[in-house]
Amino acid sequence: MNRRLLYLLTAVIALSSCSIIRQYPAEQEYSKIWKGRSHAEIVTEFGAPDRVESDGNGGKILVYEEFSTTSTTDVDTHFGRFDPDYTTKIQTNKSYIHFFIGPDNICYHIKSNRMVMDPKSSKDFGMAMTIYSGVIGLSALIVPMLMVL
């Protein structure tokens, strides 16, 4: 009986650990909101751009960029040696939004690589965490009782 319950709890925990958060590109959302808006409205909302480039047609491209750096350290231990080799990997990710502004100071195109979380997956994630918490809470109560038996 104890083993079956332990296997069941292990399976529930393993299955609940799967990622259910889904993201989709934000470019379409930005286009719906900002296409047709003025240069002044974009700058008011996003602030001064990181840089301004020419679009080649008498307009400009407002460039907004964010950089994030992640660092991971891998330890490679050699058999029979006490000093491990450390390898650090640094990865820089660039997130950007480009607003293409025409000569009339109106946005006509947007490019971005940013991602937005799907609202449904946010609700699903909340439900999964509630179930996971319940399973952990129940197992904390049930397993000690079964150990006594």
PyRosetta script that sets phi, psi and omega in degrees:
from pyrosetta import init, pose_from_sequence

init()
pose = pose_from_sequence("MNRRLLYLLTAVIALSSCSIIRQYPAEQEYSKIWKGRSHAEIVTEFGAPDRVESDGNGGKILVYEEFSTTSTTDVDTHFGRFDPDYTTKIQTNKSYIHFFIGPDNICYHIKSNRMVMDPKSSKDFGMAMTIYSGVIGLSALIVPMLMVL")
pose.set_psi(1, -45.2)
pose.set_omega(1, -178.9)
pose.set_phi(2, -63.4)
pose.set_psi(2, -40.1)
pose.set_omega(2, -179.1)
pose.set_phi(3, -66.8)
pose.set_psi(3, -40.9)
pose.set_omega(3, 179.4)
pose.set_phi(4, -61.4)
pose.set_psi(4, -43.6)
pose.set_omega(4, 179.2)
pose.set_phi(5, -65.1)
pose.set_psi(5, -41.5)
pose.set_omega(5, 178.6)
pose.set_phi(6, -62.8)
pose.set_psi(6, -42.6)
pose.set_omega(6, 177.4)
pose.set_phi(7, -64.0)
pose.set_psi(7, -41.0)
pose.set_omega(7, 179.0)
pose.set_phi(8, -63.0)
pose.set_psi(8, -45.6)
pose.set_omega(8, 179.3)
pose.set_phi(9, -64.1)
pose.set_psi(9, -40.5)
pose.set_omega(9, 178.2)
pose.set_phi(10, -63.2)
pose.set_psi(10, -41.8)
pose.set_omega(10, 179.2)
pose.set_phi(11, -65.3)
pose.set_psi(11, -42.7)
pose.set_omega(11, 179.7)
pose.set_phi(12, -62.8)
pose.set_psi(12, -44.0)
pose.set_omega(12, -179.9)
pose.set_phi(13, -65.5)
pose.set_psi(13, -43.0)
pose.set_omega(13, -180.0)
pose.set_phi(14, -64.4)
pose.set_psi(14, -41.7)
pose.set_omega(14, -179.2)
pose.set_phi(15, -71.9)
pose.set_psi(15, -31.2)
pose.set_omega(15, -179.4)
pose.set_phi(16, -78.4)
pose.set_psi(16, -11.1)
pose.set_omega(16, -178.7)
pose.set_phi(17, -83.9)
pose.set_psi(17, -5.9)
pose.set_omega(17, 178.7)
pose.set_phi(18, -66.8)
pose.set_psi(18, 143.0)
pose.set_omega(18, -178.4)
pose.set_phi(19, -72.5)
pose.set_psi(19, 129.3)
pose.set_omega(19, 178.0)
pose.set_phi(20, -119.7)
pose.set_psi(20, 5.1)
pose.set_omega(20, 179.3)
pose.set_phi(21, -83.8)
pose.set_psi(21, 122.2)
pose.set_omega(21, -179.9)
pose.set_phi(22, -112.0)
pose.set_psi(22, 141.6)
pose.set_omega(22, 177.9)
pose.set_phi(23, -126.0)
pose.set_psi(23, 155.7)
pose.set_omega(23, 176.2)
pose.set_phi(24, -137.4)
pose.set_psi(24, 158.8)
pose.set_omega(24, -178.6)
pose.set_phi(25, -61.5)
pose.set_psi(25, 138.5)
pose.set_omega(25, -177.6)
pose.set_phi(26, -86.2)
pose.set_psi(26, -6.5)
pose.set_omega(26, -174.9)
pose.set_phi(27, -56.5)
pose.set_psi(27, -41.9)
pose.set_omega(27, -179.7)
pose.set_phi(28, -65.9)
pose.set_psi(28, -39.6)
pose.set_omega(28, 178.3)
pose.set_phi(29, -63.8)
pose.set_psi(29, -45.4)
pose.set_omega(29, 178.8)
pose.set_phi(30, -61.1)
pose.set_psi(30, -39.7)
pose.set_omega(30, -179.9)
pose.set_phi(31, -63.4)
pose.set_psi(31, -42.7)
pose.set_omega(31, 178.9)
pose.set_phi(32, -59.7)
pose.set_psi(32, -41.0)
pose.set_omega(32, -173.9)
pose.set_phi(33, -83.1)
pose.set_psi(33, -43.4)
pose.set_omega(33, -166.8)
pose.set_phi(34, -104.6)
pose.set_psi(34, -14.4)
pose.set_omega(34, 178.0)
pose.set_phi(35, -67.5)
pose.set_psi(35, 129.2)
pose.set_omega(35, -178.4)
pose.set_phi(36, 91.9)
pose.set_psi(36, -3.9)
pose.set_omega(36, 178.9)
pose.set_phi(37, -89.8)
pose.set_psi(37, 161.4)
pose.set_omega(37, -175.5)
pose.set_phi(38, -84.5)
pose.set_psi(38, 161.3)
pose.set_omega(38, 175.6)
pose.set_phi(39, -54.9)
pose.set_psi(39, -44.3)
pose.set_omega(39, -178.2)
pose.set_phi(40, -62.7)
pose.set_psi(40, -39.6)
pose.set_omega(40, 179.6)
pose.set_phi(41, -65.1)
pose.set_psi(41, -40.7)
pose.set_omega(41, 179.7)
pose.set_phi(42, -65.7)
pose.set_psi(42, -45.7)
pose.set_omega(42, -179.9)
pose.set_phi(43, -66.2)
pose.set_psi(43, -35.4)
pose.set_omega(43, 177.3)
pose.set_phi(44, -63.1)
pose.set_psi(44, -39.9)
pose.set_omega(44, -178.3)
pose.set_phi(45, -77.9)
pose.set_psi(45, -45.5)
pose.set_omega(45, -172.9)
pose.set_phi(46, -98.9)
pose.set_psi(46, -11.5)
pose.set_omega(46, -176.4)
pose.set_phi(47, 85.1)
pose.set_psi(47, -173.7)
pose.set_omega(47, 179.9)
pose.set_phi(48, -64.9)
pose.set_psi(48, 135.9)
pose.set_omega(48, 179.2)
pose.set_phi(49, -69.4)
pose.set_psi(49, 158.6)
pose.set_omega(49, 176.8)
pose.set_phi(50, -66.4)
pose.set_psi(50, -34.5)
pose.set_omega(50, 173.7)
pose.set_phi(51, -161.8)
pose.set_psi(51, 163.1)
pose.set_omega(51, 178.2)
pose.set_phi(52, -123.9)
pose.set_psi(52, 127.1)
pose.set_omega(52, -180.0)
pose.set_phi(53, -115.7)
pose.set_psi(53, 162.3)
pose.set_omega(53, 175.8)
pose.set_phi(54, -83.5)
pose.set_psi(54, 142.9)
pose.set_omega(54, 176.3)
pose.set_phi(55, -91.8)
pose.set_psi(55, -2.9)
pose.set_omega(55, 177.8)
pose.set_phi(56, 85.6)
pose.set_psi(56, -4.2)
pose.set_omega(56, -179.3)
pose.set_phi(57, -124.1)
pose.set_psi(57, 26.9)
pose.set_omega(57, -179.4)
pose.set_phi(58, 86.8)
pose.set_psi(58, 0.0)
pose.set_omega(58, 177.7)
pose.set_phi(59, -106.4)
pose.set_psi(59, -165.7)
pose.set_omega(59, -179.5)
pose.set_phi(60, -141.3)
pose.set_psi(60, 163.6)
pose.set_omega(60, 177.1)
pose.set_phi(61, -119.4)
pose.set_psi(61, 119.4)
pose.set_omega(61, 175.0)
pose.set_phi(62, -86.1)
pose.set_psi(62, 121.1)
pose.set_omega(62, -175.2)
pose.set_phi(63, -108.7)
pose.set_psi(63, 120.5)
pose.set_omega(63, 174.6)
pose.set_phi(64, -115.9)
pose.set_psi(64, 124.4)
pose.set_omega(64, -177.6)
pose.set_phi(65, -131.2)
pose.set_psi(65, 146.3)
pose.set_omega(65, 172.0)
pose.set_phi(66, -130.2)
pose.set_psi(66, 135.2)
pose.set_omega(66, 178.6)
pose.set_phi(67, -112.6)
pose.set_psi(67, 136.4)
pose.set_omega(67, 173.1)
pose.set_phi(68, -128.5)
pose.set_psi(68, 138.8)
pose.set_omega(68, -178.3)
pose.set_phi(69, -116.3)
pose.set_psi(69, 130.5)
pose.set_omega(69, 174.7)
pose.set_phi(70, -117.6)
pose.set_psi(70, 143.6)
pose.set_omega(70, -178.3)
pose.set_phi(71, -129.0)
pose.set_psi(71, 130.8)
pose.set_omega(71, 176.4)
pose.set_phi(72, -127.6)
pose.set_psi(72, 142.8)
pose.set_omega(72, 179.4)
pose.set_phi(73, -116.3)
pose.set_psi(73, 123.9)
pose.set_omega(73, 176.3)
pose.set_phi(74, -103.7)
pose.set_psi(74, 135.6)
pose.set_omega(74, 177.5)
pose.set_phi(75, -108.4)
pose.set_psi(75, 122.3)
pose.set_omega(75, 179.3)
pose.set_phi(76, -110.7)
pose.set_psi(76, 102.6)
pose.set_omega(76, -177.7)
pose.set_phi(77, -92.7)
pose.set_psi(77, 130.4)
pose.set_omega(77, 179.1)
pose.set_phi(78, -92.8)
pose.set_psi(78, 137.8)
pose.set_omega(78, -179.6)
pose.set_phi(79, -60.8)
pose.set_psi(79, 128.7)
pose.set_omega(79, 176.8)
pose.set_phi(80, 85.7)
pose.set_psi(80, 0.3)
pose.set_omega(80, 178.8)
pose.set_phi(81, -117.4)
pose.set_psi(81, 146.6)
pose.set_omega(81, -179.3)
pose.set_phi(82, -94.0)
pose.set_psi(82, -16.7)
pose.set_omega(82, -178.5)
pose.set_phi(83, -101.7)
pose.set_psi(83, 110.5)
pose.set_omega(83, 179.9)
pose.set_phi(84, -77.5)
pose.set_psi(84, 157.7)
pose.set_omega(84, 173.4)
pose.set_phi(85, -92.0)
pose.set_psi(85, 129.0)
pose.set_omega(85, 179.5)
pose.set_phi(86, -103.3)
pose.set_psi(86, 133.5)
pose.set_omega(86, 176.3)
pose.set_phi(87, -124.1)
pose.set_psi(87, 121.2)
pose.set_omega(87, 179.0)
pose.set_phi(88, -107.2)
pose.set_psi(88, 128.3)
pose.set_omega(88, 178.1)
pose.set_phi(89, -111.4)
pose.set_psi(89, 126.5)
pose.set_omega(89, 177.8)
pose.set_phi(90, -113.2)
pose.set_psi(90, 126.6)
pose.set_omega(90, -178.3)
pose.set_phi(91, -123.8)
pose.set_psi(91, 128.9)
pose.set_omega(91, 178.5)
pose.set_phi(92, -108.6)
pose.set_psi(92, 125.5)
pose.set_omega(92, 178.7)
pose.set_phi(93, -108.5)
pose.set_psi(93, 137.6)
pose.set_omega(93, 179.6)
pose.set_phi(94, -114.6)
pose.set_psi(94, 124.7)
pose.set_omega(94, 175.2)
pose.set_phi(95, -108.9)
pose.set_psi(95, 134.0)
pose.set_omega(95, -175.0)
pose.set_phi(96, -140.7)
pose.set_psi(96, 157.2)
pose.set_omega(96, 167.9)
pose.set_phi(97, -134.6)
pose.set_psi(97, 129.6)
pose.set_omega(97, 175.7)
pose.set_phi(98, -116.5)
pose.set_psi(98, 120.5)
pose.set_omega(98, 175.7)
pose.set_phi(99, -102.8)
pose.set_psi(99, 118.0)
pose.set_omega(99, 179.1)
pose.set_phi(100, -89.3)
pose.set_psi(100, 116.8)
pose.set_omega(100, -176.3)
pose.set_phi(101, -110.1)
pose.set_psi(101, 126.3)
pose.set_omega(101, -179.9)
pose.set_phi(102, -78.4)
pose.set_psi(102, 174.3)
pose.set_omega(102, 178.8)
pose.set_phi(103, -59.7)
pose.set_psi(103, -21.1)
pose.set_omega(103, 178.6)
pose.set_phi(104, -86.5)
pose.set_psi(104, 7.9)
pose.set_omega(104, -179.6)
pose.set_phi(105, 65.7)
pose.set_psi(105, 27.9)
pose.set_omega(105, 177.4)
pose.set_phi(106, -115.0)
pose.set_psi(106, 137.3)
pose.set_omega(106, -180.0)
pose.set_phi(107, -72.1)
pose.set_psi(107, 127.1)
pose.set_omega(107, -179.6)
pose.set_phi(108, -115.9)
pose.set_psi(108, -9.7)
pose.set_omega(108, -179.4)
pose.set_phi(109, -161.8)
pose.set_psi(109, 148.7)
pose.set_omega(109, 178.1)
pose.set_phi(110, -133.0)
pose.set_psi(110, 137.6)
pose.set_omega(110, 172.6)
pose.set_phi(111, -125.9)
pose.set_psi(111, 139.0)
pose.set_omega(111, 179.4)
pose.set_phi(112, -157.8)
pose.set_psi(112, 152.5)
pose.set_omega(112, 173.2)
pose.set_phi(113, -113.6)
pose.set_psi(113, 10.0)
pose.set_omega(113, 179.9)
pose.set_phi(114, -71.2)
pose.set_psi(114, 154.1)
pose.set_omega(114, -179.1)
pose.set_phi(115, -117.4)
pose.set_psi(115, 150.6)
pose.set_omega(115, 178.5)
pose.set_phi(116, -123.7)
pose.set_psi(116, 140.0)
pose.set_omega(116, 178.6)
pose.set_phi(117, -75.8)
pose.set_psi(117, 134.5)
pose.set_omega(117, 176.5)
pose.set_phi(118, -65.2)
pose.set_psi(118, 125.5)
pose.set_omega(118, -178.0)
pose.set_phi(119, -58.4)
pose.set_psi(119, -34.1)
pose.set_omega(119, 179.3)
pose.set_phi(120, -66.8)
pose.set_psi(120, -38.0)
pose.set_omega(120, -179.6)
pose.set_phi(121, -68.8)
pose.set_psi(121, -27.7)
pose.set_omega(121, 176.0)
pose.set_phi(122, -64.7)
pose.set_psi(122, -42.3)
pose.set_omega(122, 177.3)
pose.set_phi(123, -66.5)
pose.set_psi(123, -42.0)
pose.set_omega(123, 179.0)
pose.set_phi(124, -61.9)
pose.set_psi(124, -39.1)
pose.set_omega(124, 179.3)
pose.set_phi(125, -63.7)
pose.set_psi(125, -42.7)
pose.set_omega(125, 178.0)
pose.set_phi(126, -61.2)
pose.set_psi(126, -42.4)
pose.set_omega(126, 178.6)
pose.set_phi(127, -64.7)
pose.set_psi(127, -43.4)
pose.set_omega(127, 179.5)
pose.set_phi(128, -61.8)
pose.set_psi(128, -41.0)
pose.set_omega(128, 179.0)
pose.set_phi(129, -67.4)
pose.set_psi(129, -34.7)
pose.set_omega(129, 176.6)
pose.set_phi(130, -65.1)
pose.set_psi(130, -45.4)
pose.set_omega(130, 179.0)
pose.set_phi(131, -64.5)
pose.set_psi(131, -44.2)
pose.set_omega(131, -179.9)
pose.set_phi(132, -60.2)
pose.set_psi(132, -43.8)
pose.set_omega(132, 179.0)
pose.set_phi(133, -63.2)
pose.set_psi(133, -39.8)
pose.set_omega(133, 178.2)
pose.set_phi(134, -64.0)
pose.set_psi(134, -42.1)
pose.set_omega(134, 179.7)
pose.set_phi(135, -64.5)
pose.set_psi(135, -43.2)
pose.set_omega(135, 179.3)
pose.set_phi(136, -64.3)
pose.set_psi(136, -43.3)
pose.set_omega(136, 179.1)
pose.set_phi(137, -62.3)
pose.set_psi(137, -44.9)
pose.set_omega(137, 178.7)
pose.set_phi(138, -64.8)
pose.set_psi(138, -40.5)
pose.set_omega(138, 179.7)
pose.set_phi(139, -66.1)
pose.set_psi(139, -32.4)
pose.set_omega(139, 177.5)
pose.set_phi(140, -66.5)
pose.set_psi(140, -27.8)
pose.set_omega(140, 178.0)
pose.set_phi(141, -87.4)
pose.set_psi(141, -41.8)
pose.set_omega(141, -172.4)
pose.set_phi(142, -78.2)
pose.set_psi(142, -43.4)
pose.set_omega(142, -175.7)
pose.set_phi(143, -60.3)
pose.set_psi(143, -45.5)
pose.set_omega(143, 177.3)
pose.set_phi(144, -61.5)
pose.set_psi(144, -35.0)
pose.set_omega(144, 179.0)
pose.set_phi(145, -66.5)
pose.set_psi(145, -37.9)
pose.set_omega(145, 179.9)
pose.set_phi(146, -72.9)
pose.set_psi(146, -27.8)
pose.set_omega(146, 178.8)
pose.set_phi(147, -67.1)
pose.set_psi(147, -30.4)
pose.set_omega(147, 179.6)
pose.set_phi(148, -71.5)
pose.set_psi(148, -34.1)
pose.set_omega(148, -177.2)
pose.set_phi(149, -69.5)
pose.dump_pdb("model.pdb")
